[in-house]
Amino acid sequence: MTGDAQKAIVLVVDTLVLRCAGITTLINEWVGPLGKSAHAIEPENLGFYSQQGKVVSLIVVNVGGSSLQELAVRTTLQSVRDQFPTTPCAILSDRREADEAVSAVSFGFQAFISTTTPLAIVHQALAFIMNGGAYFPGEALLEIADGRDRPRHHSNATAGNGLLTPRQSQVLDRLRSGKSNKLIARELDMQESTVKVHVRQIMSKLGASNRTQVAIMAMMKGDLAGGAPESAVA
């Protein structure tokens, strides 16, 4: 298999084989003409691709009607992230609650897509995150504004980005990828306690009330100008 062929792999992960096969067929209708192929796998078979050194360009995890707070789902999402830490990942879900989308960010996923979303928009969203963007429903971003004045929220986010120090910008970029304080400290060669201080300062400058809000706002940073699909929010 050539390197180009390896880069063309899209993984569709689902615990239900038949459901996974159907979603994979739909995605193949989109990626096939582009010279790519989608592979349907069960969560326990993720290791086949990571251990074989195959390069995966996109992972789509379908959770059906399950909540991202359920232990089995969390285990699958963590496994995806552990084995493919730099691969763009999207969640397909039958649920539409804002907190489900917010949870997706905490796992470092770049998209949360409802199964009620029109297929054409799904294709646009997946293409967008493969190119470094993020896609979340409007409810999720409204959730991060809870308890704050919305016009002030936009002002803070804009002003805050300009006020970040170079070190804080480095921390913010890693929060965007869903990395833990410990991993950020290791990558930036600093103490974990120092990372925590930076995170608190970033939260203050962006007007965020928790780490998850920072992560979503970091997803928005630079992406809104990147030509997202109209129904994409980040």
C-alpha positions as a LaTeX table, in Angstrom:
\begin{tabular}{lrrr}
\hline
Residue & $x$ (\AA) & $y$ (\AA) & $z$ (\AA) \\
\hline
Met1 & 0.00 & 0.00 & 0.00 \\
Thr2 & 1.44 & 3.41 & $-0.91$ \\
Gly3 & 1.70 & 6.35 & 1.45 \\
Asp4 & $-0.98$ & 8.18 & $-0.53$ \\
Ala5 & $-3.35$ & 5.25 & $-0.17$ \\
Gln6 & $-2.70$ & 5.13 & 3.56 \\
Lys7 & $-3.55$ & 8.80 & 3.94 \\
Ala8 & $-6.89$ & 8.14 & 2.22 \\
Ile9 & $-8.24$ & 5.95 & 5.04 \\
Val10 & $-11.35$ & 7.13 & 6.87 \\
Leu11 & $-12.43$ & 5.04 & 9.86 \\
Val12 & $-16.09$ & 4.73 & 10.87 \\
Val13 & $-16.33$ & 3.39 & 14.42 \\
Asp14 & $-19.52$ & 1.91 & 15.86 \\
Thr15 & $-20.43$ & $-0.92$ & 18.23 \\
Leu16 & $-23.32$ & $-2.00$ & 15.97 \\
Val17 & $-22.02$ & $-3.69$ & 12.83 \\
Leu18 & $-25.05$ & $-3.16$ & 10.57 \\
Arg19 & $-25.46$ & 0.48 & 11.54 \\
Cys20 & $-21.75$ & 1.06 & 11.02 \\
Ala21 & $-21.89$ & $-0.54$ & 7.56 \\
Gly22 & $-24.72$ & 1.80 & 6.51 \\
Ile23 & $-22.89$ & 4.94 & 7.63 \\
Thr24 & $-19.70$ & 3.74 & 5.98 \\
Thr25 & $-21.56$ & 3.27 & 2.68 \\
Leu26 & $-22.85$ & 6.85 & 2.83 \\
Ile27 & $-19.40$ & 8.24 & 3.60 \\
Asn28 & $-17.87$ & 6.17 & 0.79 \\
Glu29 & $-20.29$ & 7.82 & $-1.66$ \\
Trp30 & $-18.61$ & 11.08 & $-0.71$ \\
Val31 & $-14.93$ & 10.06 & $-0.37$ \\
Gly32 & $-14.90$ & 7.47 & $-3.17$ \\
Pro33 & $-14.79$ & 9.98 & $-6.04$ \\
Leu34 & $-11.95$ & 11.71 & $-4.18$ \\
Gly35 & $-9.85$ & 8.55 & $-4.30$ \\
Lys36 & $-10.41$ & 7.77 & $-0.64$ \\
Ser37 & $-12.10$ & 4.90 & 1.16 \\
Ala38 & $-14.02$ & 4.51 & 4.42 \\
His39 & $-13.53$ & 1.44 & 6.60 \\
Ala40 & $-16.15$ & 0.22 & 9.09 \\
Ile41 & $-14.69$ & $-1.08$ & 12.36 \\
Glu42 & $-15.75$ & $-1.92$ & 15.88 \\
Pro43 & $-14.01$ & $-0.05$ & 18.75 \\
Glu44 & $-11.98$ & $-3.08$ & 19.82 \\
Asn45 & $-10.38$ & $-3.26$ & 16.37 \\
Leu46 & $-8.91$ & 0.25 & 16.44 \\
Gly47 & $-5.54$ & $-1.21$ & 17.31 \\
Phe48 & $-5.30$ & $-2.90$ & 13.92 \\
Tyr49 & $-4.88$ & 0.48 & 12.27 \\
Ser50 & $-2.77$ & 2.17 & 14.94 \\
Gln51 & $-0.41$ & $-0.78$ & 15.47 \\
Gln52 & 0.06 & $-1.36$ & 11.76 \\
Gly53 & 1.25 & 2.20 & 11.40 \\
Lys54 & $-1.49$ & 3.09 & 8.95 \\
Val55 & $-2.10$ & 6.80 & 8.47 \\
Val56 & $-5.75$ & 7.66 & 9.11 \\
Ser57 & $-6.99$ & 11.00 & 7.81 \\
Leu58 & $-10.37$ & 11.07 & 9.60 \\
Ile59 & $-12.24$ & 9.11 & 12.28 \\
Val60 & $-16.03$ & 9.22 & 12.62 \\
Val61 & $-17.45$ & 7.70 & 15.81 \\
Asn62 & $-21.19$ & 6.97 & 15.81 \\
Val63 & $-22.66$ & 6.73 & 19.32 \\
Gly64 & $-26.33$ & 6.44 & 18.31 \\
Gly65 & $-28.65$ & 7.47 & 21.14 \\
Ser66 & $-26.03$ & 6.88 & 23.86 \\
Ser67 & $-24.77$ & 9.75 & 25.98 \\
Leu68 & $-21.12$ & 10.72 & 25.93 \\
Gln69 & $-21.29$ & 10.46 & 29.71 \\
Glu70 & $-21.85$ & 6.69 & 29.59 \\
Leu71 & $-18.81$ & 4.69 & 30.63 \\
Ala72 & $-18.71$ & 2.49 & 27.52 \\
Val73 & $-18.89$ & 5.52 & 25.24 \\
Arg74 & $-16.26$ & 7.42 & 27.20 \\
Thr75 & $-13.97$ & 4.39 & 27.02 \\
Thr76 & $-14.34$ & 4.28 & 23.22 \\
Leu77 & $-13.71$ & 8.00 & 22.79 \\
Gln78 & $-10.65$ & 7.87 & 25.03 \\
Ser79 & $-9.33$ & 4.87 & 23.10 \\
Val80 & $-9.71$ & 6.77 & 19.82 \\
Arg81 & $-7.85$ & 9.75 & 21.22 \\
Asp82 & $-5.09$ & 7.65 & 22.83 \\
Gln83 & $-4.40$ & 5.70 & 19.64 \\
Phe84 & $-4.88$ & 8.55 & 17.16 \\
Pro85 & $-3.96$ & 11.74 & 19.07 \\
Thr86 & $-3.46$ & 13.94 & 16.01 \\
Thr87 & $-6.20$ & 12.61 & 13.71 \\
Pro88 & $-9.29$ & 14.80 & 13.12 \\
Cys89 & $-12.25$ & 13.11 & 14.84 \\
Ala90 & $-16.01$ & 13.63 & 14.64 \\
Ile91 & $-18.92$ & 12.27 & 16.67 \\
Leu92 & $-22.26$ & 11.33 & 15.12 \\
Ser93 & $-25.09$ & 11.29 & 17.65 \\
Asp94 & $-28.86$ & 10.92 & 17.73 \\
Arg95 & $-28.88$ & 13.37 & 20.65 \\
Arg96 & $-28.98$ & 17.14 & 20.31 \\
Glu97 & $-28.35$ & 18.39 & 23.87 \\
Ala98 & $-25.77$ & 21.15 & 24.11 \\
Asp99 & $-23.91$ & 19.43 & 26.93 \\
Glu100 & $-23.31$ & 16.41 & 24.70 \\
Ala101 & $-21.54$ & 18.63 & 22.17 \\
Val102 & $-19.59$ & 20.32 & 24.95 \\
Ser103 & $-18.48$ & 16.87 & 26.20 \\
Ala104 & $-17.14$ & 16.09 & 22.73 \\
Val105 & $-14.74$ & 19.00 & 23.09 \\
Ser106 & $-13.42$ & 17.68 & 26.40 \\
Phe107 & $-12.28$ & 14.54 & 24.56 \\
Gly108 & $-10.47$ & 16.60 & 21.94 \\
Phe109 & $-12.94$ & 15.87 & 19.13 \\
Gln110 & $-13.27$ & 18.44 & 16.37 \\
Ala111 & $-16.96$ & 17.94 & 15.54 \\
Phe112 & $-20.30$ & 16.93 & 17.02 \\
Ile113 & $-22.86$ & 16.18 & 14.32 \\
Ser114 & $-26.49$ & 15.25 & 14.87 \\
Thr115 & $-27.85$ & 12.40 & 12.75 \\
Thr116 & $-30.71$ & 14.75 & 11.82 \\
Thr117 & $-28.22$ & 16.91 & 9.88 \\
Pro118 & $-28.72$ & 16.86 & 6.09 \\
Leu119 & $-26.22$ & 14.57 & 4.38 \\
Ala120 & $-24.77$ & 17.36 & 2.24 \\
Ile121 & $-24.00$ & 19.38 & 5.38 \\
Val122 & $-22.42$ & 16.32 & 7.02 \\
His123 & $-20.10$ & 15.96 & 4.03 \\
Gln124 & $-19.19$ & 19.65 & 4.23 \\
Ala125 & $-18.57$ & 19.43 & 7.98 \\
Leu126 & $-16.33$ & 16.36 & 7.67 \\
Ala127 & $-14.36$ & 17.95 & 4.84 \\
Phe128 & $-14.00$ & 21.09 & 6.95 \\
Ile129 & $-12.55$ & 19.32 & 9.99 \\
Met130 & $-10.19$ & 17.28 & 7.79 \\
Asn131 & $-8.73$ & 20.65 & 6.79 \\
Gly132 & $-8.21$ & 21.77 & 10.37 \\
Gly133 & $-11.63$ & 23.26 & 11.17 \\
Ala134 & $-14.24$ & 22.44 & 13.81 \\
Tyr135 & $-18.00$ & 21.92 & 13.61 \\
Phe136 & $-20.39$ & 22.25 & 16.54 \\
Pro137 & $-24.13$ & 23.05 & 16.68 \\
Gly138 & $-25.31$ & 26.47 & 17.71 \\
Glu139 & $-26.71$ & 25.14 & 20.99 \\
Ala140 & $-23.19$ & 24.24 & 22.16 \\
Leu141 & $-21.86$ & 27.74 & 21.67 \\
Leu142 & $-24.94$ & 29.25 & 23.28 \\
Glu143 & $-24.20$ & 26.98 & 26.23 \\
Ile144 & $-20.78$ & 28.54 & 26.76 \\
Ala145 & $-22.40$ & 31.97 & 26.92 \\
Asp146 & $-24.72$ & 30.99 & 29.80 \\
Gly147 & $-24.55$ & 33.43 & 32.67 \\
Arg148 & $-22.84$ & 36.10 & 30.61 \\
Asp149 & $-23.98$ & 39.00 & 28.47 \\
Arg150 & $-23.66$ & 37.87 & 24.83 \\
Pro151 & $-22.40$ & 41.14 & 23.35 \\
Arg152 & $-19.81$ & 41.22 & 26.13 \\
His153 & $-18.92$ & 37.60 & 25.31 \\
His154 & $-17.99$ & 38.46 & 21.74 \\
Ser155 & $-16.05$ & 41.51 & 22.84 \\
Asn156 & $-14.10$ & 39.56 & 25.44 \\
Ala157 & $-13.27$ & 36.77 & 23.02 \\
Thr158 & $-11.94$ & 39.21 & 20.45 \\
Ala159 & $-10.02$ & 41.38 & 22.88 \\
Gly160 & $-8.78$ & 38.40 & 24.85 \\
Asn161 & $-7.05$ & 36.74 & 21.92 \\
Gly162 & $-5.11$ & 39.93 & 21.29 \\
Leu163 & $-4.06$ & 40.20 & 24.94 \\
Leu164 & $-2.67$ & 36.69 & 25.31 \\
Thr165 & 1.05 & 36.40 & 25.88 \\
Pro166 & 3.04 & 34.14 & 23.51 \\
Arg167 & 3.16 & 31.46 & 26.22 \\
Gln168 & $-0.59$ & 31.67 & 26.81 \\
Ser169 & $-1.18$ & 31.35 & 23.07 \\
Gln170 & 0.88 & 28.15 & 23.09 \\
Val171 & $-1.22$ & 26.80 & 25.96 \\
Leu172 & $-4.44$ & 27.84 & 24.19 \\
Asp173 & $-3.42$ & 26.01 & 21.01 \\
Arg174 & $-2.97$ & 22.82 & 23.03 \\
Leu175 & $-6.27$ & 23.28 & 24.87 \\
Arg176 & $-7.81$ & 23.43 & 21.40 \\
Ser177 & $-6.53$ & 19.89 & 20.83 \\
Gly178 & $-8.05$ & 18.66 & 24.11 \\
Lys179 & $-4.69$ & 18.07 & 25.79 \\
Ser180 & $-4.42$ & 17.73 & 29.56 \\
Asn181 & $-2.46$ & 20.13 & 31.76 \\
Lys182 & 0.13 & 17.41 & 32.36 \\
Leu183 & 0.68 & 16.86 & 28.63 \\
Ile184 & 0.80 & 20.61 & 27.95 \\
Ala185 & 3.42 & 20.99 & 30.69 \\
Arg186 & 5.52 & 18.23 & 29.17 \\
Glu187 & 5.32 & 19.65 & 25.65 \\
Leu188 & 6.11 & 23.21 & 26.73 \\
Asp189 & 8.74 & 22.18 & 29.31 \\
Met190 & 7.05 & 23.88 & 32.25 \\
Gln191 & 5.56 & 22.88 & 35.59 \\
Glu192 & 1.96 & 21.65 & 35.60 \\
Ser193 & 1.17 & 24.28 & 38.25 \\
Thr194 & 2.38 & 26.96 & 35.82 \\
Val195 & 0.08 & 25.59 & 33.12 \\
Lys196 & $-2.85$ & 25.85 & 35.56 \\
Val197 & $-2.00$ & 29.51 & 36.16 \\
His198 & $-1.92$ & 30.17 & 32.42 \\
Val199 & $-5.28$ & 28.41 & 31.96 \\
Arg200 & $-6.86$ & 30.57 & 34.68 \\
Gln201 & $-5.46$ & 33.72 & 33.07 \\
Ile202 & $-6.71$ & 32.64 & 29.64 \\
Met203 & $-10.17$ & 31.99 & 31.10 \\
Ser204 & $-10.18$ & 35.47 & 32.61 \\
Lys205 & $-9.11$ & 37.16 & 29.37 \\
Leu206 & $-11.62$ & 35.26 & 27.24 \\
Gly207 & $-14.45$ & 35.68 & 29.73 \\
Ala208 & $-14.83$ & 31.91 & 30.08 \\
Ser209 & $-16.03$ & 30.31 & 33.31 \\
Asn210 & $-14.49$ & 26.86 & 32.85 \\
Arg211 & $-11.93$ & 24.88 & 30.86 \\
Thr212 & $-14.51$ & 23.46 & 28.47 \\
Gln213 & $-15.65$ & 26.94 & 27.45 \\
Val214 & $-12.02$ & 27.83 & 26.76 \\
Ala215 & $-11.65$ & 24.72 & 24.59 \\
Ile216 & $-14.69$ & 25.59 & 22.47 \\
Met217 & $-13.64$ & 29.22 & 22.15 \\
Ala218 & $-10.18$ & 28.02 & 21.11 \\
Met219 & $-11.88$ & 25.88 & 18.46 \\
Met220 & $-13.50$ & 29.08 & 17.19 \\
Lys221 & $-10.19$ & 30.93 & 17.06 \\
Gly222 & $-9.24$ & 31.28 & 13.41 \\
Asp223 & $-11.87$ & 28.82 & 12.19 \\
Leu224 & $-14.69$ & 31.30 & 11.62 \\
Ala225 & $-12.64$ & 32.96 & 8.93 \\
Gly226 & $-11.75$ & 29.66 & 7.34 \\
Gly227 & $-14.87$ & 29.16 & 5.27 \\
Ala228 & $-16.93$ & 26.84 & 7.46 \\
Pro229 & $-20.20$ & 25.40 & 6.14 \\
Glu230 & $-23.06$ & 27.81 & 6.77 \\
Ser231 & $-24.63$ & 25.64 & 9.44 \\
Ala232 & $-21.28$ & 25.08 & 11.15 \\
Val233 & $-20.73$ & 27.20 & 14.21 \\
Ala234 & $-17.04$ & 26.72 & 14.92 \\
\hline
\end{tabular}
